[in-house]
Amino acid sequence: MAIPPKKDKQGAPPQGRMGNSWLLYLAIAFLLIQTFYYFSGNSAKEISWTTFKQELLENQDVEKITVVNREQAEVFIKKDRLGKEPHQDIDTKSSGPHYVFNIGSIETFETTLAEAQEDLSSEKRIDVEYVKRTDWVSGIFAWILPFIIIIAIWIFIIQRVRPGGTGGVGNNIFDIGKSKAKLFEKGQSNASFDDVAGLEEVKVEVKEVVDFLKNPERYTKLGAKIPKGVLLIGPPGTGKTLLARAVAGEAGVPFYSISGSEFVEMFVGVGASRVRDLFKKAKQNAPSIIFIDEIDAVGRSRGKAASFQSNDERENTLNQILTEMDGFGTNTGVIVMAATNRGEILDRALLRPGRFDRQIYLELPTMEERKAIFKVHTKPLKLSDDINLDTLAAQTPGFSGADIANVCNEAALIAARLNHEAVGMKDFHAAMDRIIGGLERKSKVISGQEKKVIAYHEAGHATASWFLKHADSLLKVSIVPRGRSLGAAWYLPQEHVIYNTDQFTDRICVALGGRAAEEIIFGKVSSGALDDLEKVTKQAYTMVAYYGLNKQLGNISFYDSSGQSEQRFQRPYSEATAQLIDKEVFKLVEKAYERTKEILNAHRAELEELAHKLLEKEVVYKEDLILIFGERPHEAMT
């Protein structure tokens, strides 16, 4: 498949544009005309009526007077008086008029002139001529100049909203229906698949699309067709946009990038118009790729959006996308890539084969993938010799690629703040504490009694987790305030794909360990277990209502993977079932709480020793925990 000749970024051959230079030319022409008219026009000296009467009329220097438009009098001096006092400044060859003055009322002028010549004979009286003249130049400009000013102001406003104009607001107002997609030509994107770590299976599928664009004959000779669409679905930070940038750098074809929210404006029909314009440009530059980031902004299921209109602007835009991707017309050589965090809410017509033929799910990286991601993001850092990427990958379960990049950057900032020569493991641990727990609040004032309650609370979590078989491995316990928490127990979670009832129950017991310790030691509980109780409640309801792990309800799940239940005002079960769910959740939590108290009572000595150690050191690491509890009796389930 040959690539067409290069065109400009709008998909059409480059065209010259006069721009604003015509305004400059018009202004210069206007000034030249005015200058010519001024210098070629009347050069007579303007005088007053008194000067005319006393110096010109009484000396009998006036040959004739021409009254123009009954407003102004032009005075012609006798030729034999030119060049003499008081007309020495007038050229003797000048034919006049030599002086001008405003006459005011024509009747007053005639009366005064007659009185001044009353004693003169008829031969010596001055001839008065009345003429009517039209100043065409001034008249034309009097009509044209307001229109020129209005047009200039309008063009100035248009240029203010043109890309690259002084305003920099956006497109020309007449181009509001044009696509705002950013075009990446070959070589403009420096990203490659080597920059994408931890997505090996995903890269295989995406690389096939890129290979199809580069070597179409390999596939077409077997009758294969190029995929029309590739949809990337996954949690935030898993590398969807990074993968798209890599495709832009590797494909070697025009790559159009746009966000889903850029299609929708307050004007009706703009979204559909921009979709048409985008696909038109892509077809003109085929083969090409269109990347729509956050497509859920316009691709949400019709009839379930947060809108009470049956035909709103978002739905019109979606309908146009559906038509362009697989409608009656042809769409040869254009591949559509899209990314979203919420694949479950997309319209089914958008997801069907023929539009998005491939739906690629990007999961959170595994331990080996996190190690590969750490290698990429630690490459520009100056690392110390104690860096162990295996340990860092093991201590960051549930972290996305963006989270790992943030950890590496935060570790470098901490090392620079502490004037370290290189970034070490302590800096990475501090960075993870900062990201997970929040900023250390050294100014937080905590009374001695409250600090004691916090110490026993965290010691309760640690003690319960140490003696429960399916609890996560404990790394350290801290009562240093960070973010919204006053203390925390840090674990190394095991990465399981599925969980059984025992694993869920042990996790609930660990979460209840803090409140159980408060009740055992102080005989009363505090509000410090709010976050723990929230997690316990959600976990218990998930077990009962979603996973079918309750004998009373049986093998029933009320989970809705399509997301349609979010739009309903009623629950998908009866009131009696709701009461049964609440009852079973209460029984589950209470049973776990009693079990936790039994464990803490059995190991109360270790609990109190750990609490005293926390009050003394504030942070207790795993080595100290082994000295207090001994080796952990149960290995974590793998």
NORNORVEN-V911778 format. One record per residue. N is the residue number from 1. SS is DSSP state (H for helix, E for strand, - for the rest). PHI is phi in whole degrees, 0 to 359 (none if undefined). OMEGA is omega as a letter, one per 20 degrees, with the letter a starting at -180 (NA if undefined). Layout:
BEGIN
N_SS_PHI_OMEGA + N_SS_PHI_OMEGA
END
This chain:
BEGIN
1_-_none_a + 2_-_280_r + 3_-_271_a + 4_-_296_r + 5_-_301_a + 6_-_293_r + 7_-_241_r + 8_-_284_a + 9_-_290_r + 10_-_266_r + 11_-_86_a + 12_-_236_r + 13_-_300_a + 14_-_298_a + 15_-_230_r + 16_-_288_a + 17_-_220_a + 18_-_290_r + 19_-_69_a + 20_-_262_a + 21_H_295_a + 22_H_293_r + 23_H_294_r + 24_H_295_r + 25_H_297_a + 26_H_295_r + 27_H_295_r + 28_H_295_r + 29_H_297_r + 30_H_297_r + 31_H_293_r + 32_H_295_r + 33_H_296_r + 34_H_297_r + 35_H_295_r + 36_H_298_a + 37_H_295_a + 38_H_291_a + 39_H_281_a + 40_H_269_a + 41_-_272_a + 42_-_291_r + 43_-_253_a + 44_-_291_a + 45_E_276_a + 46_E_273_a + 47_-_230_r + 48_-_264_r + 49_H_296_r + 50_H_295_r + 51_H_298_r + 52_H_298_a + 53_H_289_a + 54_H_280_a + 55_H_260_a + 56_H_259_a + 57_H_290_a + 58_-_292_r + 59_-_277_r + 60_-_58_r + 61_-_270_a + 62_E_273_r + 63_E_270_r + 64_E_201_r + 65_E_231_r + 66_E_245_r + 67_E_266_a + 68_E_258_r + 69_-_55_r + 70_-_57_a + 71_-_233_a + 72_E_229_r + 73_E_252_r + 74_E_258_a + 75_E_253_r + 76_E_252_a + 77_E_272_r + 78_-_300_a + 79_H_296_a + 80_H_285_r + 81_H_260_a + 82_-_291_a + 83_-_86_r + 84_-_252_r + 85_-_299_j + 86_-_262_a + 87_-_251_a + 88_-_292_a + 89_-_277_a + 90_-_267_r + 91_-_293_a + 92_-_294_a + 93_-_269_a + 94_-_288_a + 95_-_269_r + 96_-_87_j + 97_-_294_a + 98_-_258_r + 99_E_222_r + 100_E_223_r + 101_E_204_r + 102_E_276_a + 103_-_265_a + 104_-_72_r + 105_-_279_a + 106_H_293_r + 107_H_294_r + 108_H_295_r + 109_H_298_a + 110_H_295_a + 111_H_296_a + 112_H_294_r + 113_H_294_r + 114_H_294_r + 115_H_294_a + 116_H_290_a + 117_-_252_a + 118_-_295_a + 119_-_271_a + 120_-_270_r + 121_-_285_a + 122_-_294_r + 123_-_290_a + 124_-_270_r + 125_-_289_a + 126_-_278_r + 127_E_281_r + 128_E_245_a + 129_E_243_a + 130_E_253_a + 131_E_231_r + 132_-_236_a + 133_-_241_r + 134_-_242_r + 135_-_270_a + 136_H_294_a + 137_H_297_r + 138_H_296_r + 139_H_294_r + 140_H_296_a + 141_H_291_r + 142_H_294_r + 143_H_273_a + 144_H_279_a + 145_H_303_r + 146_H_300_r + 147_H_293_r + 148_H_298_r + 149_H_296_a + 150_H_297_a + 151_H_296_a + 152_H_297_r + 153_H_296_a + 154_H_296_r + 155_H_295_r + 156_H_299_r + 157_H_294_r + 158_H_298_a + 159_H_292_r + 160_H_294_a + 161_-_254_r + 162_-_272_r + 163_-_305_a + 164_-_84_r + 165_-_284_a + 166_-_295_a + 167_-_286_a + 168_-_63_a + 169_-_281_a + 170_-_173_a + 171_-_278_r + 172_-_303_a + 173_H_297_r + 174_H_280_r + 175_H_258_a + 176_-_293_r + 177_-_271_r + 178_-_278_a + 179_-_289_r + 180_-_260_a + 181_-_296_r + 182_E_269_a + 183_E_262_r + 184_E_249_r + 185_-_279_a + 186_-_298_r + 187_-_92_a + 188_-_280_r + 189_-_255_a + 190_-_270_a + 191_-_287_r + 192_-_218_a + 193_H_292_r + 194_H_292_r + 195_H_280_a + 196_-_258_a + 197_-_252_r + 198_-_83_r + 199_-_233_a + 200_H_296_a + 201_H_294_r + 202_H_294_a + 203_H_296_r + 204_H_298_a + 205_H_291_a + 206_H_288_r + 207_H_298_r + 208_H_295_r + 209_H_295_r + 210_H_297_r + 211_H_294_r + 212_H_297_r + 213_H_291_a + 214_H_279_a + 215_-_231_a + 216_H_292_a + 217_H_297_a + 218_H_300_a + 219_H_263_a + 220_H_292_r + 221_-_292_r + 222_-_262_r + 223_-_89_a + 224_-_284_r + 225_-_248_r + 226_-_292_r + 227_-_297_a + 228_-_277_a + 229_E_209_r + 230_E_231_a + 231_E_252_r + 232_E_261_a + 233_E_238_r + 234_E_175_r + 235_-_298_r + 236_-_298_r + 237_-_85_a + 238_-_272_r + 239_-_105_a + 240_H_292_r + 241_H_292_r + 242_H_298_r + 243_H_295_r + 244_H_295_r + 245_H_296_r + 246_H_296_r + 247_H_297_r + 248_H_299_r + 249_H_281_a + 250_H_266_a + 251_H_291_a + 252_-_74_r + 253_-_231_r + 254_E_305_a + 255_E_235_a + 256_E_260_a + 257_E_244_a + 258_E_207_r + 259_E_267_a + 260_H_299_a + 261_H_289_a + 262_H_284_r + 263_H_281_a + 264_-_262_r + 265_-_230_a + 266_-_284_a + 267_-_273_a + 268_-_289_r + 269_-_89_a + 270_H_292_a + 271_H_301_r + 272_H_296_r + 273_H_295_r + 274_H_292_r + 275_H_296_r + 276_H_299_a + 277_H_294_a + 278_H_297_a + 279_H_290_r + 280_H_296_r + 281_H_296_a + 282_H_297_r + 283_H_292_r + 284_H_294_a + 285_-_253_a + 286_-_299_i + 287_-_285_a + 288_E_208_a + 289_E_232_r + 290_E_249_r + 291_E_245_r + 292_E_250_r + 293_E_276_a + 294_-_52_a + 295_-_292_r + 296_H_296_r + 297_H_297_r + 298_H_237_a + 299_H_261_a + 300_E_295_a + 301_-_306_a + 302_-_291_a + 303_-_90_a + 304_-_237_r + 305_-_282_a + 306_-_281_a + 307_-_212_a + 308_-_263_r + 309_-_267_a + 310_-_276_a + 311_-_219_a + 312_-_277_a + 313_H_295_a + 314_H_297_r + 315_H_292_r + 316_H_297_r + 317_H_295_r + 318_H_298_r + 319_H_300_r + 320_H_291_r + 321_H_297_r + 322_H_299_a + 323_H_292_a + 324_H_292_a + 325_H_286_a + 326_H_204_r + 327_-_245_a + 328_-_288_r + 329_-_278_r + 330_-_273_a + 331_-_223_a + 332_-_289_r + 333_-_82_r + 334_E_245_r + 335_E_254_r + 336_E_255_r + 337_E_252_r + 338_E_217_a + 339_E_224_r + 340_E_203_r + 341_-_267_a + 342_-_231_a + 343_H_294_a + 344_H_288_a + 345_H_261_a + 346_E_287_a + 347_-_293_a + 348_H_296_r + 349_H_294_r + 350_H_283_a + 351_H_271_a + 352_-_290_r + 353_-_301_a + 354_-_105_r + 355_-_247_r + 356_-_257_a + 357_-_291_a + 358_E_237_r + 359_E_245_a + 360_E_253_a + 361_E_263_r + 362_E_257_a + 363_-_269_r + 364_-_296_a + 365_-_294_r + 366_-_282_a + 367_H_297_r + 368_H_294_r + 369_H_291_r + 370_H_296_r + 371_H_298_r + 372_H_296_r + 373_H_292_r + 374_H_300_r + 375_H_299_a + 376_H_292_a + 377_H_276_r + 378_H_268_a + 379_-_300_a + 380_-_280_a + 381_-_270_r + 382_-_269_a + 383_E_259_r + 384_-_276_a + 385_-_285_a + 386_-_272_a + 387_-_290_r + 388_-_233_a + 389_H_292_r + 390_H_297_r + 391_H_294_r + 392_H_297_r + 393_H_294_a + 394_H_290_a + 395_-_271_a + 396_-_235_r + 397_-_293_a + 398_-_82_r + 399_-_278_r + 400_-_272_r + 401_H_299_r + 402_H_294_r + 403_H_296_a + 404_H_294_r + 405_H_299_r + 406_H_292_r + 407_H_298_a + 408_H_297_r + 409_H_293_r + 410_H_295_r + 411_H_296_r + 412_H_295_r + 413_H_295_r + 414_H_295_r + 415_H_297_r + 416_H_292_r + 417_H_295_a + 418_-_265_r + 419_-_60_r + 420_-_281_r + 421_-_285_a + 422_-_210_a + 423_E_274_a + 424_-_249_a + 425_H_297_r + 426_H_299_r + 427_H_293_r + 428_H_293_r + 429_H_296_r + 430_H_296_r + 431_H_294_r + 432_H_293_r + 433_H_298_a + 434_H_294_a + 435_H_283_a + 436_H_282_a + 437_H_269_a + 438_-_106_a + 439_-_289_r + 440_E_294_a + 441_-_260_a + 442_-_288_a + 443_-_275_a + 444_-_293_a + 445_-_268_r + 446_-_236_a + 447_-_290_a + 448_H_298_a + 449_H_292_r + 450_H_295_r + 451_H_297_r + 452_H_294_r + 453_H_297_r + 454_H_297_a + 455_H_299_r + 456_H_291_r + 457_H_299_a + 458_H_292_r + 459_H_296_r + 460_H_296_r + 461_H_302_a + 462_H_296_a + 463_H_295_a + 464_H_297_a + 465_H_292_a + 466_H_293_a + 467_-_254_r + 468_-_257_a + 469_-_297_a + 470_-_262_r + 471_-_283_r + 472_-_290_a + 473_E_291_a + 474_E_273_a + 475_E_259_a + 476_E_197_r + 477_E_232_a + 478_E_222_r + 479_-_242_r + 480_-_278_a + 481_-_296_r + 482_E_222_r + 483_-_58_r + 484_-_267_a + 485_E_265_r + 486_-_265_r + 487_-_187_a + 488_E_199_r + 489_E_248_a + 490_E_259_a + 491_E_240_r + 492_E_247_a + 493_-_297_r + 494_-_276_a + 495_-_268_r + 496_-_261_r + 497_-_272_r + 498_-_232_r + 499_-_231_r + 500_-_254_a + 501_H_297_a + 502_H_298_r + 503_H_294_r + 504_H_298_a + 505_H_296_r + 506_H_297_r + 507_H_295_r + 508_H_294_r + 509_H_297_r + 510_H_297_r + 511_H_295_r + 512_H_273_a + 513_H_298_a + 514_H_294_a + 515_H_293_r + 516_H_297_r + 517_H_296_r + 518_H_298_a + 519_H_293_a + 520_H_291_a + 521_H_279_a + 522_H_256_a + 523_-_76_r + 524_-_205_a + 525_-_247_a + 526_-_239_r + 527_H_276_a + 528_H_290_a + 529_H_264_a + 530_H_302_a + 531_H_296_r + 532_H_296_a + 533_H_293_r + 534_H_297_r + 535_H_296_a + 536_H_298_a + 537_H_297_r + 538_H_296_a + 539_H_296_a + 540_H_293_r + 541_H_295_r + 542_H_297_r + 543_H_299_a + 544_H_281_a + 545_H_269_a + 546_H_250_a + 547_-_273_r + 548_-_65_a + 549_-_259_r + 550_-_236_a + 551_-_291_a + 552_-_292_r + 553_-_275_r + 554_-_79_a + 555_-_275_a + 556_-_232_r + 557_-_230_r + 558_-_256_r + 559_-_282_a + 560_-_242_a + 561_-_287_a + 562_-_280_a + 563_-_79_a + 564_H_289_a + 565_H_293_r + 566_H_293_a + 567_H_270_a + 568_-_268_r + 569_-_262_a + 570_-_239_r + 571_-_282_a + 572_-_281_r + 573_-_215_a + 574_-_283_r + 575_H_292_r + 576_H_294_r + 577_H_294_r + 578_H_299_r + 579_H_295_r + 580_H_294_r + 581_H_298_r + 582_H_299_a + 583_H_295_a + 584_H_290_r + 585_H_296_r + 586_H_299_r + 587_H_297_a + 588_H_297_a + 589_H_291_a + 590_H_295_r + 591_H_295_r + 592_H_294_a + 593_H_293_r + 594_H_296_r + 595_H_297_r + 596_H_296_r + 597_H_295_r + 598_H_298_r + 599_H_296_a + 600_H_291_r + 601_H_295_r + 602_H_291_a + 603_-_235_a + 604_H_294_a + 605_H_298_r + 606_H_294_r + 607_H_301_a + 608_H_291_r + 609_H_296_r + 610_H_294_r + 611_H_298_r + 612_H_297_r + 613_H_296_r + 614_H_293_r + 615_H_296_a + 616_H_276_a + 617_H_251_a + 618_-_71_r + 619_E_231_r + 620_E_239_a + 621_E_264_a + 622_H_298_r + 623_H_299_r + 624_H_291_r + 625_H_295_r + 626_H_294_r + 627_H_294_a + 628_H_277_a + 629_H_265_a + 630_-_84_r + 631_-_297_a + 632_-_294_a + 633_-_292_a + 634_-_241_r + 635_-_282_r + 636_-_297_a + 637_-_291_a + 638_-_250_NA
END
